[in-house]
């Protein structure tokens, strides 16, 4: 698992723990002297961790050639050499070249800095037009496991994109032993309100059911109708999802971002992610407000994605 940000104490601490717990083989990207000095200052040892310095990487020429081929002539040799000095691009190329299984970044980089290399190099799966960001929401009880999506990437997805997000989010749920029941959320339930926003969610539901007819997917549903059985009986009695949903698809990023943070801050849920969905290889984007435990958990999830994709 590639960690392009090992000079961040949270990332370094998590990487050392993951190796110590025999869960992941971390690959740290950066200057070995700087990384070792930081580790020593924290009383940690990185002697048994792989460290790759882009400035001295022996396969750098091979990586440059692979990058130019992947970008189909959009970068010259000189441009590629400059771009690949960036830790995220370098780390993503390791994943693309099957020299690593996944990448975790974003503790000190923006979402754009993490996702841009992934979209240019790894790219999305066939049939998926864009990536999306889901959160695993964990409550105090073992039974409280939910997926919230898309809370991180797509500002205002159209019906087709929203449908793809719903299907990919169901697949993410299965990684965590969640039997997905997917609710596409709205301020309307089954036509109780009329607007372009409602129409988009209803159309997305129709497309999602065509894309994955074997999955339990329904919408448009208000949150209470999707989650509370008694409300579901009144508002959507014929739904196979209403009242029992565990995968919640928000109609746009504004409501998704607000929703997961309300659950996190007022409801006491752990929010792990965002977990990037729809890519050919697992790349994960940390929140810059993360702590070491968040890095640790998201790395394990990313490893799980890598195992499931093999």
C-alpha positions in Angstrom: 0.0 0.0 0.0 1.5 3.3 -1.1 1.6 6.3 1.3 2.8 9.4 -0.5 2.6 11.5 2.7 4.9 9.8 5.2 6.3 13.1 6.5 2.9 13.7 8.1 2.9 12.2 11.6 -0.6 10.8 11.3 0.3 8.9 8.2 3.7 7.7 9.5 2.2 6.5 12.7 -0.5 4.5 10.9 1.9 3.0 8.5 4.2 1.7 11.3 1.2 0.3 13.1 -0.1 -1.4 10.0 3.2 -3.1 9.4 3.5 -4.0 13.1 0.1 -5.6 13.1 1.0 -7.6 10.0 -1.9 -6.2 8.0 -0.3 -4.2 5.2 3.1 -3.8 3.6 3.5 0.0 3.5 5.5 1.7 0.8 6.5 5.2 1.8 7.3 7.8 -0.8 9.9 10.4 -0.1 13.4 11.2 1.1 14.5 8.3 3.4 16.6 10.6 5.7 13.7 13.0 6.3 11.3 10.1 7.0 13.7 8.4 9.4 14.4 11.6 11.2 10.7 12.2 11.8 10.2 8.5 12.9 13.1 8.8 15.4 11.6 12.0 16.8 8.4 10.1 17.6 10.2 7.0 18.9 9.3 4.9 15.9 11.3 2.7 13.6 10.9 2.5 9.8 13.8 0.1 9.3 11.5 -2.7 8.2 9.4 -0.4 5.9 10.0 0.1 2.2 10.9 3.7 1.3 11.1 4.8 -2.3 12.7 8.2 -3.2 11.4 9.4 -6.6 14.7 11.3 -7.0 16.8 8.0 -6.9 14.2 5.4 -8.1 16.0 3.0 -10.4 12.9 2.3 -12.6 12.1 5.9 -13.1 12.8 5.8 -16.8 10.5 2.8 -17.2 7.8 4.7 -15.2 8.2 7.8 -17.4 7.7 5.7 -20.6 4.6 4.0 -19.1 3.2 7.4 -18.1 3.7 8.9 -21.6 2.0 5.8 -23.1 -0.9 6.0 -20.7 -1.4 9.7 -21.3 -1.4 9.0 -25.1 1.0 11.8 -26.1 -0.4 14.4 -23.7 2.9 14.7 -22.0 6.4 15.1 -23.3 9.4 13.2 -21.8 10.4 16.4 -19.9 6.9 17.1 -18.7 6.5 13.5 -17.5 9.7 13.6 -15.5 8.5 16.8 -13.8 5.0 15.5 -13.1 6.3 12.2 -11.7 8.3 14.0 -9.1 5.0 14.7 -7.5 4.4 12.1 -4.8 0.8 11.4 -5.7 1.5 10.9 -9.4 4.6 8.8 -8.6 2.6 6.6 -6.1 -0.3 6.3 -8.5 2.0 5.0 -11.2 3.3 2.4 -8.8 -0.2 1.1 -8.5 -0.9 1.3 -12.2 2.3 -0.6 -13.0 1.2 -3.3 -10.5 4.1 -2.6 -8.2 1.7 -1.8 -5.4 -2.0 -2.8 -4.8 -3.4 0.6 -3.7 -2.7 4.1 -2.5 -3.9 6.2 0.5 -3.4 10.0 0.4 -5.1 13.2 1.2 -3.9 14.0 4.8 -2.1 17.0 3.5 -3.2 17.1 -0.1 -6.5 18.3 -1.5 -9.0 15.9 -2.9 -8.2 17.2 -6.3 -4.5 16.5 -5.9 -5.3 12.9 -4.9 -8.0 12.2 -7.5 -6.5 13.9 -10.5 -3.6 11.3 -10.9 -6.1 8.5 -10.3 -8.4 9.7 -13.1 -5.6 10.3 -15.5 -3.7 7.1 -14.9 -5.8 4.4 -13.2 -9.1 5.7 -14.7 -12.6 4.4 -14.1 -14.0 0.9 -14.6 -15.8 0.1 -17.8 -19.4 1.3 -17.6 -18.6 3.9 -14.9 -18.3 7.5 -16.1 -16.9 9.0 -12.9 -15.6 8.2 -9.5 -17.4 9.0 -6.3 -16.7 9.2 -2.6 -18.5 7.1 0.0 -18.3 7.1 3.8 -18.6 4.1 6.0 -20.6 5.3 9.0 -20.2 3.2 12.2 -22.4 3.6 15.2 -22.0 2.4 18.7 -23.6 -1.0 18.0 -22.2 -3.6 15.7 -25.5 -3.5 13.7 -25.0 0.2 13.0 -23.1 0.1 9.7 -24.2 2.4 6.8 -22.9 3.7 3.6 -23.4 7.4 2.7 -22.6 8.5 -0.8 -21.6 10.7 -2.7 -20.3 13.0 0.0 -17.0 14.1 -1.5 -16.6 14.2 -5.3 -19.5 15.0 -7.6 -21.1 18.4 -6.9 -24.3 17.9 -8.8 -24.5 14.6 -10.6 -27.1 14.0 -13.3 -29.4 11.0 -13.3 -27.0 8.7 -15.1 -24.1 9.5 -12.7 -26.4 9.2 -9.7 -27.5 5.8 -10.8 -23.9 4.7 -11.2 -23.0 6.0 -7.8 -25.9 4.0 -6.3 -24.7 0.8 -7.9 -21.0 1.3 -6.9 -22.1 2.2 -3.4 -23.9 -1.1 -3.1 -20.7 -2.9 -4.1 -18.8 -0.9 -1.4 -21.4 -2.0 1.2 -20.7 -5.6 0.4 -17.0 -5.1 1.3 -18.2 -4.6 4.9 -20.7 -7.5 5.0 -23.6 -5.1 4.6 -26.5 -6.6 2.5 -27.1 -3.5 0.5 -30.6 -1.9 0.5 -30.1 1.3 -1.5 -32.2 4.4 -1.0 -31.9 7.3 -3.4 -32.8 10.2 -1.1 -34.9 13.3 -1.9 -37.2 15.7 -0.1 -40.0 13.8 -1.8 -41.3 10.2 -1.4 -42.8 8.6 -4.5 -44.0 11.8 -6.1 -45.2 13.6 -3.0 -43.5 16.7 -4.4 -42.9 17.9 -7.9 -39.7 19.5 -9.1 -36.7 19.0 -11.3 -34.7 17.8 -8.3 -37.3 15.1 -7.6 -37.5 14.1 -11.2 -33.7 13.6 -11.3 -33.7 11.2 -8.4 -36.7 9.2 -9.7 -34.9 8.9 -13.1 -31.7 7.9 -11.4 -33.6 5.2 -9.6 -35.0 3.8 -12.8 -31.5 3.7 -14.4 -29.9 2.1 -11.4 -32.5 -0.7 -11.4 -31.7 -1.3 -15.1 -28.0 -1.3 -14.3 -28.3 -3.8 -11.4 -31.8 -5.5 -11.5 -30.6 -8.0 -8.9 -30.0 -5.3 -6.2 -32.5 -3.8 -3.8 -32.6 -0.2 -5.0 -35.5 2.3 -4.6 -36.2 6.0 -4.7 -37.1 8.7 -4.5 -37.4 8.4 -0.7 -37.2 10.9 2.1 -34.8 9.9 4.8 -37.5 9.0 7.3 -39.3 6.8 4.8 -36.0 5.1 3.9 -35.1 4.4 7.5 -38.1 4.2 9.8 -40.4 1.2 9.3 -43.5 2.9 10.5 -43.0 5.9 8.2 -42.2 3.5 5.3 -45.5 1.7 5.8 -47.4 5.0 5.3 -45.3 6.6 2.6 -43.9 3.7 0.5 -45.7 0.5 1.5 -44.8 -1.4 -1.6 -41.1 -0.6 -1.5 -38.5 -3.4 -0.8 -36.1 -0.8 0.6 -38.1 1.7 2.5 -37.8 1.4 6.3 -34.7 -0.8 6.0 -32.2 1.1 3.9 -28.5 0.9 4.8 -27.0 2.6 1.8 -28.0 6.2 1.4 -27.5 8.0 -1.9 -27.6 11.8 -1.6 -28.9 13.8 -4.6 -25.9 16.1 -4.6 -22.7 16.8 -2.6 -24.1 19.6 -0.5 -26.7 17.5 1.2 -24.3 14.5 1.3 -21.5 16.5 3.0 -24.0 18.1 5.5 -25.7 14.7 6.2 -22.6 12.7 7.1 -21.2 15.5 9.3 -24.5 15.8 11.2 -24.4 12.0 11.8 -20.8 12.3 12.8 -20.9 15.3 15.1 -24.5 15.0 16.6 -25.1 11.3 16.2 -21.7 10.1 17.4 -21.0 8.0 14.3 -17.5 7.3 13.0 -17.1 8.5 9.4 -14.5 6.5 7.6 -13.5 7.8 4.2 -14.1 9.0 1.7 -13.7 5.7 0.0 -13.2 6.3 -3.7 -15.5 4.2 -5.9 -15.5 3.3 -9.6 -11.8 3.2 -10.2 -9.9 0.3 -11.8 -7.5 0.3 -8.8 -8.1 1.2 -5.2 -7.1 4.8 -4.4 -8.4 6.4 -1.2 -8.6 10.1 -0.3 -8.2 11.0 3.4 -9.8 14.1 4.9 -7.2 16.7 5.9 -8.9 16.7 9.3 -8.2 13.0 9.8 -6.4 11.5 12.7 -4.0 8.5 12.8 -6.8 6.1 13.5 -8.7 7.3 10.4 -5.5 6.7 8.3 -5.2 3.2 9.8 -8.8 2.2 9.2 -9.0 3.7 5.7 -5.8 1.8 4.7 -7.4 -1.5 5.8 -10.5 -0.7 3.7 -8.3 0.1 0.7 -6.5 -3.2 1.2 -9.9 -4.9 1.3 -10.9 -3.2 -2.0 -7.6 -4.5 -3.5 -8.3 -8.1 -2.4 -11.9 -8.0 -3.7 -10.7 -6.7 -7.1 -8.3 -9.6 -7.7 
